[in-house]
Amino acid sequence: MGDNNNEQKSNEQGAAPFAQTYFHGTRSDLKPGEFIEVGFNSNYGQRKSAKYIFLSATLDAAIWGAELAFGEERERIYLVEPTGPIEDDPDLTDKKFPGNPTKSYRSTQPFKIVGEVTNWQGHSPEQVRAMKDALAKLKEQGINSLNDE
């Protein structure tokens, strides 16, 4: 009869952990393996040297980031992994947006680009214009980003 004692061998090696991947919308032309870092002029607000860099767990928030970024380059959405701690973006987590529904975060540590989303649908030109108009109105009222402070 042999040595068959009905034992089943398992191929399970345990779950392999994956790093949480986030999105970053911009107009910068970057490549996988490169890093997005603080210290460059911000794409938003007062265009000061950025103290923070931003990422989101939702594609929609990253699309807004790309569409609202300054510049004439093509809008891009990168898949990024943070290299250090991240925190809620205070501009999107006040009383108007409890619980951070856009899953938007910021960090002072670099993000590593791990890929690019090349097939995505942007907002309508009317939606983008309305958002830009609303942001301009806030700026006129002296309401600036908390991230510019």
Secondary structure, DSSP 8 states (H G I E B T S, - for coil): --S------------------EEEEES----TT-EE-TTSB-SSTT--B-S-EEEESSHHHHHHHHHHSSSSS--EEEEEEESS--EE-GGGSSTTSTT-TT-EEEESS-EEEEEEE-------HHHHHHHHHHHHHHHHTT---GGG-
